[in-house]
């Protein structure tokens, strides 16, 4: 088997240490490593969900995308966790449900040799505006949310107004302004890096034309 009797050495100042057994983890860069980790993490999350016994948040979907009329048929779906490799986003409707999930996650992951990074973990409450007696949203009047104070291993989980997941910035007011500004800034930096290699006046017309053609094809895609 691939991982049976695996050993490693450490090079220090050009010299190799004595070999030692590798008892945990997967091989970095190994082809089956992502699949093996996904199998383990999927099993662990299943145990967490089973112990926490929380439903997550409810999503509704139908033929009309985001907006559902009273006569339209649509389906409800409960979503508790979003997973990508070892990045996880847990979504709960109440503070109690969130704390149950986090406590269960900490307990189960420790049991299977995994450790949650408290420093990389954060909590964000979505902004919710008040409504009048007719159900009309009152602009600028936010619903008061209770303070969330959860400590793991004597470390308090930070409460934030935004966080980044899979390269996208998610804010508590659910607007896209911050994400658009970040993407425009990244694009500007990328083009500025090409200032001397592509846009320099001594660059050949052939290179500039070829790069322009590539950008056109990229835009079409």
Secondary structure, DSSP 8 states (H G I E B T S, - for coil): -TTTT-EE--EETTEE---EE--SS--TT-TTHHHHHHHHHHHHHHHHHHHH----EEEEEETTBT---TT--EEEEEE-EEEETTEEEE--SSHHHHHHHHHHHHHHHHHTT----STT-EE-----EEE-TTS-EEEEEE--------EETTEE-EE-SEEEETTEEEETT--SHHHHHHHHHHHHHHHHHTTTTTSSTTS-HHHHHHHHHHHHHHHH-
